[in-house]
Amino acid sequence: MNGNGQAMLDEFLGSASVFSNTLTRLLDEHLAHAVDDEDPLTLPQVRLLGLLARGDGMRIADIAFLQCVSDAAASRGVERLVQRGLVSRTESKEDRRMVEVRLTEEGRALLKRYRGIVARSLDGALSGAGEDYLPQLTAVMDSLTTRLLDAIEDDSGVCFGCNLFFRENCVMKQRGGRICACAVAAGEIKLALDELDSP
């Protein structure tokens, strides 16, 4: 790569990093507006709510595996959400020793309120980008993501890259190789945790 190519790459990487960090800040800021509470939720907690919204309950062990934390850490995180009334824990119908976690109506309402706040904010901020421009930008970003994935040597593990913004035509999901957290939550994939390495 010549000096001009390096400069263009630096510009691209700087732009992509600033965009990603700015979007994360915006998502975090709007979380405070969605939750009227002295102890606001964190983005990882909202991501878990979003994951639970994809299906009809998940086992603590699945949540731990998908979040790359221990069962104990996942259980503590779930307990905080139970105390706030956003999720419930019930005995599994398949195995009474297992606990399933489900989104409550209050959790579903909070998630809907949060996504609405984010959508309104982005709609206002991105107006002028035009409805025709965003699909083109999405296609370019998907193409770049695919190229970057081709450069990663070990493309296995768990993917929850979509965060709260699920897409049926997700590049990561189409690619395969990784365990798609969204597909697990939706019941499309069953984890056999005894066959997988523990987190």
Secondary structure, 3 states (H helix, E strand, C coil): CCHHHHHHHHHHHHHHHHHHHHHHHHHHHHHHHHCCCCCCCCHHHHHHHHHHHCCCCEEHHHHHHHHCCCHHHHHHHHHHHHHCCCEEEEECCCCCCCEEEEECHHHHHHHHHHHHHHHHHHHHHHCCCCCCHHHHHHHHHHHHHHHHHHHCCCCCEEECCCCCCCCCCCHHHHHCCEEEHHHHHCCCCCCCHHHCCCC
